[in-house]
Amino acid sequence: MNHADHPDGKLIREASTAVTEDLHDALVAMAVISGKTKAEYIRNVLSDHVYGRLAMLKRWTIHDKNGTAGIGRE
């Protein structure tokens, strides 16, 4: 897939980080099992986690502003 044609928009930024050899090998294995490149797999995992987490944080913020308890709070 051409980066300019990505469904989430143009891929113009890189986010690289050092990982352990075990984590790298696990990422490669999961990518192969998923039928994706390592980059695609990592991008999908990051998107799922970050956007899911962001939605939860937004919900908590709205609950707090309305004076109600957020998820997992008393």
TORDO-627190 format. One record per atom (N, C-alpha, C): residue in one letter; atom name; x, y, z. Coordinates in Angstrom, 1 decimal. Layout:
<kemar A,CA,<X,Y,Z>>,
...
This chain:
<kemar M,N,<0.9,-1.2,0.0>>,
<kemar M,CA,<0.0,0.0,0.0>>,
<kemar M,C,<0.9,1.2,0.0>>,
<kemar N,N,<0.6,2.2,-0.8>>,
<kemar N,CA,<1.3,3.4,-0.9>>,
<kemar N,C,<0.9,4.2,0.4>>,
<kemar H,N,<1.9,4.8,1.0>>,
<kemar H,CA,<1.7,5.6,2.2>>,
<kemar H,C,<0.7,6.7,2.0>>,
<kemar A,N,<0.7,7.3,0.8>>,
<kemar A,CA,<-0.3,8.4,0.5>>,
<kemar A,C,<-1.7,7.9,0.4>>,
<kemar D,N,<-1.9,6.6,0.2>>,
<kemar D,CA,<-3.2,6.0,0.1>>,
<kemar D,C,<-3.7,5.3,1.3>>,
<kemar H,N,<-3.0,5.5,2.4>>,
<kemar H,CA,<-3.4,4.8,3.7>>,
<kemar H,C,<-4.8,5.3,4.1>>,
<kemar P,N,<-5.7,4.4,4.6>>,
<kemar P,CA,<-7.0,4.8,5.0>>,
<kemar P,C,<-7.1,5.8,6.1>>,
<kemar D,N,<-6.1,5.8,7.0>>,
<kemar D,CA,<-6.1,6.7,8.1>>,
<kemar D,C,<-5.4,8.1,7.8>>,
<kemar G,N,<-5.0,8.2,6.5>>,
<kemar G,CA,<-4.4,9.5,6.1>>,
<kemar G,C,<-3.0,9.2,5.7>>,
<kemar K,N,<-2.4,10.3,5.2>>,
<kemar K,CA,<-1.0,10.2,4.7>>,
<kemar K,C,<0.0,9.9,5.9>>,
<kemar L,N,<0.8,9.0,5.7>>,
<kemar L,CA,<1.8,8.6,6.8>>,
<kemar L,C,<3.0,9.4,6.6>>,
<kemar I,N,<3.2,10.5,7.4>>,
<kemar I,CA,<4.3,11.4,7.2>>,
<kemar I,C,<5.2,11.5,8.4>>,
<kemar R,N,<4.9,10.8,9.5>>,
<kemar R,CA,<5.7,10.9,10.7>>,
<kemar R,C,<6.2,9.5,11.1>>,
<kemar E,N,<7.4,9.4,11.6>>,
<kemar E,CA,<7.9,8.2,12.1>>,
<kemar E,C,<8.0,8.2,13.6>>,
<kemar A,N,<7.8,7.1,14.3>>,
<kemar A,CA,<7.9,7.0,15.7>>,
<kemar A,C,<8.7,5.7,16.0>>,
<kemar S,N,<10.0,5.9,16.1>>,
<kemar S,CA,<10.8,4.7,16.3>>,
<kemar S,C,<11.3,4.7,17.8>>,
<kemar T,N,<11.5,3.5,18.3>>,
<kemar T,CA,<11.9,3.3,19.7>>,
<kemar T,C,<12.7,2.0,19.7>>,
<kemar A,N,<13.6,1.9,20.7>>,
<kemar A,CA,<14.4,0.7,20.9>>,
<kemar A,C,<13.6,-0.3,21.7>>,
<kemar V,N,<13.6,-1.6,21.3>>,
<kemar V,CA,<12.9,-2.6,22.0>>,
<kemar V,C,<13.9,-3.8,22.2>>,
<kemar T,N,<13.5,-4.7,23.1>>,
<kemar T,CA,<14.3,-5.8,23.4>>,
<kemar T,C,<14.2,-6.8,22.2>>,
<kemar E,N,<15.2,-7.7,22.1>>,
<kemar E,CA,<15.2,-8.6,21.0>>,
<kemar E,C,<14.0,-9.5,21.1>>,
<kemar D,N,<13.6,-9.9,22.3>>,
<kemar D,CA,<12.4,-10.7,22.5>>,
<kemar D,C,<11.1,-10.0,22.0>>,
<kemar L,N,<11.0,-8.8,22.3>>,
<kemar L,CA,<9.8,-8.0,21.9>>,
<kemar L,C,<9.8,-7.9,20.4>>,
<kemar H,N,<11.0,-7.6,19.8>>,
<kemar H,CA,<11.1,-7.5,18.4>>,
<kemar H,C,<10.7,-8.8,17.7>>,
<kemar D,N,<11.2,-9.9,18.2>>,
<kemar D,CA,<10.9,-11.2,17.6>>,
<kemar D,C,<9.4,-11.5,17.7>>,
<kemar A,N,<8.8,-11.1,18.9>>,
<kemar A,CA,<7.3,-11.3,19.1>>,
<kemar A,C,<6.5,-10.5,18.1>>,
<kemar L,N,<7.0,-9.3,17.9>>,
<kemar L,CA,<6.3,-8.4,16.9>>,
<kemar L,C,<6.3,-9.0,15.5>>,
<kemar V,N,<7.5,-9.5,15.1>>,
<kemar V,CA,<7.7,-10.1,13.8>>,
<kemar V,C,<6.8,-11.3,13.7>>,
<kemar A,N,<6.7,-12.1,14.7>>,
<kemar A,CA,<5.9,-13.3,14.7>>,
<kemar A,C,<4.4,-13.0,14.5>>,
<kemar M,N,<4.0,-12.0,15.3>>,
<kemar M,CA,<2.6,-11.6,15.3>>,
<kemar M,C,<2.2,-11.0,13.9>>,
<kemar A,N,<3.2,-10.2,13.4>>,
<kemar A,CA,<2.9,-9.6,12.0>>,
<kemar A,C,<2.8,-10.7,11.0>>,
<kemar V,N,<3.6,-11.7,11.0>>,
<kemar V,CA,<3.6,-12.8,10.1>>,
<kemar V,C,<2.2,-13.6,10.2>>,
<kemar I,N,<1.9,-13.9,11.5>>,
<kemar I,CA,<0.6,-14.6,11.7>>,
<kemar I,C,<-0.6,-13.8,11.2>>,
<kemar S,N,<-0.5,-12.5,11.3>>,
<kemar S,CA,<-1.6,-11.6,10.9>>,
<kemar S,C,<-1.6,-11.3,9.4>>,
<kemar G,N,<-0.5,-11.7,8.7>>,
<kemar G,CA,<-0.4,-11.5,7.3>>,
<kemar G,C,<-0.1,-10.0,7.0>>,
<kemar K,N,<0.6,-9.4,7.9>>,
<kemar K,CA,<1.0,-8.0,7.7>>,
<kemar K,C,<2.5,-7.8,7.8>>,
<kemar T,N,<2.9,-6.6,7.3>>,
<kemar T,CA,<4.3,-6.3,7.5>>,
<kemar T,C,<4.5,-5.9,9.0>>,
<kemar K,N,<5.7,-5.9,9.4>>,
<kemar K,CA,<6.0,-5.5,10.8>>,
<kemar K,C,<5.5,-4.1,11.1>>,
<kemar A,N,<5.8,-3.2,10.1>>,
<kemar A,CA,<5.3,-1.8,10.3>>,
<kemar A,C,<3.8,-1.7,10.4>>,
<kemar E,N,<3.1,-2.4,9.5>>,
<kemar E,CA,<1.6,-2.4,9.5>>,
<kemar E,C,<1.1,-2.9,10.8>>,
<kemar Y,N,<1.7,-4.0,11.3>>,
<kemar Y,CA,<1.2,-4.6,12.5>>,
<kemar Y,C,<1.4,-3.7,13.7>>,
<kemar I,N,<2.6,-3.1,13.8>>,
<kemar I,CA,<2.9,-2.1,14.9>>,
<kemar I,C,<2.0,-0.9,14.8>>,
<kemar R,N,<1.8,-0.4,13.6>>,
<kemar R,CA,<0.9,0.7,13.4>>,
<kemar R,C,<-0.5,0.4,13.9>>,
<kemar N,N,<-1.0,-0.8,13.6>>,
<kemar N,CA,<-2.4,-1.2,14.0>>,
<kemar N,C,<-2.5,-1.4,15.5>>,
<kemar V,N,<-1.5,-2.0,16.1>>,
<kemar V,CA,<-1.5,-2.2,17.6>>,
<kemar V,C,<-1.4,-0.8,18.3>>,
<kemar L,N,<-0.6,0.1,17.8>>,
<kemar L,CA,<-0.5,1.4,18.4>>,
<kemar L,C,<-1.8,2.2,18.2>>,
<kemar S,N,<-2.4,2.1,17.1>>,
<kemar S,CA,<-3.6,2.8,16.8>>,
<kemar S,C,<-4.7,2.3,17.7>>,
<kemar D,N,<-4.9,1.0,17.8>>,
<kemar D,CA,<-5.9,0.4,18.6>>,
<kemar D,C,<-5.7,0.8,20.1>>,
<kemar H,N,<-4.5,0.7,20.6>>,
<kemar H,CA,<-4.3,1.1,22.0>>,
<kemar H,C,<-4.5,2.6,22.2>>,
<kemar V,N,<-3.8,3.4,21.4>>,
<kemar V,CA,<-3.8,4.8,21.7>>,
<kemar V,C,<-5.2,5.4,21.5>>,
<kemar Y,N,<-5.9,5.1,20.4>>,
<kemar Y,CA,<-7.2,5.7,20.2>>,
<kemar Y,C,<-8.3,5.1,21.1>>,
<kemar G,N,<-8.1,3.8,21.5>>,
<kemar G,CA,<-9.0,3.2,22.5>>,
<kemar G,C,<-8.8,3.9,23.9>>,
<kemar R,N,<-7.5,4.0,24.3>>,
<kemar R,CA,<-7.2,4.7,25.5>>,
<kemar R,C,<-7.7,6.1,25.6>>,
<kemar L,N,<-7.5,6.8,24.4>>,
<kemar L,CA,<-7.9,8.2,24.4>>,
<kemar L,C,<-9.4,8.4,24.5>>,
<kemar A,N,<-10.1,7.5,23.9>>,
<kemar A,CA,<-11.6,7.5,24.1>>,
<kemar A,C,<-12.0,7.3,25.5>>,
<kemar M,N,<-11.3,6.4,26.2>>,
<kemar M,CA,<-11.6,6.1,27.6>>,
<kemar M,C,<-11.3,7.4,28.5>>,
<kemar L,N,<-10.1,8.0,28.2>>,
<kemar L,CA,<-9.8,9.2,29.0>>,
<kemar L,C,<-10.8,10.3,28.8>>,
<kemar K,N,<-11.2,10.4,27.5>>,
<kemar K,CA,<-12.2,11.5,27.2>>,
<kemar K,C,<-13.5,11.2,28.0>>,
<kemar R,N,<-13.9,9.9,28.0>>,
<kemar R,CA,<-15.1,9.6,28.8>>,
<kemar R,C,<-14.9,9.9,30.3>>,
<kemar W,N,<-13.8,9.6,30.8>>,
<kemar W,CA,<-13.5,9.9,32.2>>,
<kemar W,C,<-13.6,11.3,32.5>>,
<kemar T,N,<-13.0,12.1,31.6>>,
<kemar T,CA,<-13.0,13.6,31.7>>,
<kemar T,C,<-14.4,14.1,31.7>>,
<kemar I,N,<-15.2,13.6,30.8>>,
<kemar I,CA,<-16.6,14.1,30.8>>,
<kemar I,C,<-17.4,13.7,32.0>>,
<kemar H,N,<-17.2,12.5,32.5>>,
<kemar H,CA,<-17.8,12.1,33.8>>,
<kemar H,C,<-17.4,12.9,34.9>>,
<kemar D,N,<-16.1,13.2,35.0>>,
<kemar D,CA,<-15.6,14.1,36.1>>,
<kemar D,C,<-16.2,15.5,36.1>>,
<kemar K,N,<-16.3,16.0,34.9>>,
<kemar K,CA,<-16.8,17.4,34.7>>,
<kemar K,C,<-18.3,17.4,35.1>>,
<kemar N,N,<-19.0,16.3,34.9>>,
<kemar N,CA,<-20.4,16.2,35.2>>,
<kemar N,C,<-20.7,15.8,36.7>>,
<kemar G,N,<-19.6,15.6,37.4>>,
<kemar G,CA,<-19.7,15.2,38.8>>,
<kemar G,C,<-20.0,13.7,39.1>>,
<kemar T,N,<-19.8,12.9,38.1>>,
<kemar T,CA,<-20.1,11.5,38.2>>,
<kemar T,C,<-18.8,10.7,38.2>>,
<kemar A,N,<-18.8,9.6,38.8>>,
<kemar A,CA,<-17.5,8.8,38.9>>,
<kemar A,C,<-17.2,8.2,37.5>>,
<kemar G,N,<-15.9,8.2,37.3>>,
<kemar G,CA,<-15.4,7.5,36.0>>,
<kemar G,C,<-15.4,6.0,36.2>>,
<kemar I,N,<-15.0,5.4,35.1>>,
<kemar I,CA,<-14.9,3.9,35.2>>,
<kemar I,C,<-13.8,3.5,36.2>>,
<kemar G,N,<-14.1,2.6,37.1>>,
<kemar G,CA,<-13.2,2.1,38.0>>,
<kemar G,C,<-12.9,3.1,39.2>>,
<kemar R,N,<-13.7,4.1,39.3>>,
<kemar R,CA,<-13.5,5.1,40.4>>,
<kemar R,C,<-14.7,5.1,41.3>>,
<kemar E,N,<-14.5,5.4,42.5>>,
<kemar E,CA,<-15.6,5.5,43.5>>,
<kemar E,C,<-15.9,6.9,43.8>>,
